[in-house]
Amino acid sequence: MVETRELLDLTRSLAGPYLSQCQYPWQALDRIGEWCLAIGKTLPEGEFEKRGENVWVARDAVIYPTAWIAGPCIIGHKTEVRHGAFIRGNAIVGDGCVVGNSVELKNVILFDNVQTPHYNYVGDSILGYKSHMGAGSITSNVKSDKSLVVVKTGGERLETGRKKFGAVLGDYVEVGCNSVLNPGTVLCRGVSVYPTSSVRGVVPPDHIYKDRDHIVPRT
């Protein structure tokens, strides 16, 4: 349920061929910067402009003048990076995405048509095709005791070996406003999360997360 191909349509990201090498998506987090450099060097100059060191921006993307983008980073076609956005590098942002007002991204892959439109923090995370982070929702990527993150699914514990790992959102996930996705959260395809939730662990496909005691199938 939490393997890469079960969560993500790999045809919807420039990083898809690289992600296909990973059984679990969090195994990609150490390699995003490396992949970004490899992909960036292959992008056609007629479609992408290189801005600064290792930053490639599609010529039809809209980048507000107050946004800050550090490399390595790729910004896809028709994506908007809005006022005050802060992209800290190691970021592959797909086509048709929104990186909104005061949003911070760090060590992430955003598949095509992902929306992080208002006051979001997304770090050490992967967001699948057409996933959406409601206003103020964030990924928490470090445990309070600084121990290594474990993904808990049913009675199974999957060791990630990572101190920093926020969340993986499968395709078509909706996260409600002001929610916190705790370290190691995996939201499978088609999950919806109620506003102001604190989520941890794995939420199965096509379920609605109301609170930790009420995770119900979508009808």
C-alpha positions, -999 to 999 in steps of 0.1 A, spaced: 0 0 0 29 24 6 52 14 -23 61 40 -48 41 27 -77 10 22 -56 10 58 -44 21 78 -75 15 80 -112 52 82 -123 42 95 -157 32 128 -140 67 140 -130 101 146 -146 114 126 -117 92 96 -125 120 75 -142 142 80 -112 115 73 -86 108 40 -104 141 28 -89 128 32 -54 106 6 -37 94 33 -12 91 70 -21 110 82 9 141 64 -4 143 92 -30 147 120 -5 185 117 -3 188 119 -41 165 148 -51 193 173 -56 213 148 -77 183 140 -99 175 177 -103 210 183 -117 208 153 -140 174 163 -154 182 200 -156 211 194 -179 188 177 -204 161 203 -205 156 220 -239 169 256 -239 139 267 -260 115 257 -232 136 263 -201 157 293 -190 186 288 -166 185 314 -139 215 315 -116 233 284 -105 214 252 -112 179 267 -114 159 259 -145 125 277 -150 101 269 -178 97 299 -200 59 299 -196 61 297 -158 51 328 -138 76 337 -111 67 367 -89 97 391 -84 95 387 -46 100 349 -48 133 334 -38 145 302 -56 178 285 -47 193 256 -67 193 229 -76 156 234 -87 134 229 -116 101 248 -122 78 232 -147 55 246 -175 27 270 -165 36 268 -128 31 299 -106 56 308 -79 38 336 -61 47 365 -38 71 357 -10 76 320 -19 109 306 -6 123 275 -24 154 264 -6 168 240 -32 166 203 -40 132 209 -55 115 194 -86 83 213 -92 61 199 -120 39 215 -146 8 234 -137 17 238 -100 10 266 -76 36 276 -50 18 303 -32 21 333 -9 48 327 18 51 290 10 84 273 18 97 243 -1 128 223 8 140 189 -6 107 181 -23 92 166 -54 59 181 -65 42 162 -92 22 180 -119 -8 201 -109 1 201 -72 -12 231 -53 5 246 -22 -12 279 -24 -12 296 10 12 296 39 24 260 36 57 244 47 66 213 27 100 198 36 115 164 28 83 153 12 68 141 -20 34 153 -33 16 133 -59 -4 143 -90 -32 168 -83 -27 168 -45 -36 199 -27 -25 214 6 -51 236 22 -42 270 36 -18 268 66 -13 230 63 23 218 68 46 188 68 64 184 100 97 167 90 116 162 123 105 143 154 106 163 187 132 138 201 152 139 169 150 101 165 148 84 131 114 84 114 94 52 112 64 46 89 37 28 108 12 8 87 -11 -15 106 11 -36 129 42 -31 107 70 -6 113 90 4 82 124 19 92 133 48 69 167 55 84 160 92 81 160 119 107 142 142 83 111 129 65 78 148 63 51 131 43 42 114 11 9 124 -5 -4 100 -32 -23 112 -62 -55 133 -57 -50 138 -20 -68 168 -3 -54 181 30 -76 205 50 -66 239 62 -43 242 92 -35 205 93 -2 191 105 12 160 88 36 145 114 69 129 104 65 97 84 28 103 74 17 86 42 -16 96 26 -26 70 -1 -44 79 -33 -76 97 -30 -74 105 7 -91 136 22 -81 151 55 -104 172 76 -92 208 85 -71 213 117 -62 176 118 -30 162 133 -22 131 111 4 104 116 9 69 101 -7 56 69 -42 65 58 -54 39 33 -66 47 -2 -99 65 -8 -105 72 29 -115 103 48 -95 113 79 -118 130 104 -96 123 134 -74 93 145 -104 74 157 -126 81 127 -109 72 94 -138 62 71 -141 48 35 -152 73 9 -187 65 -3 
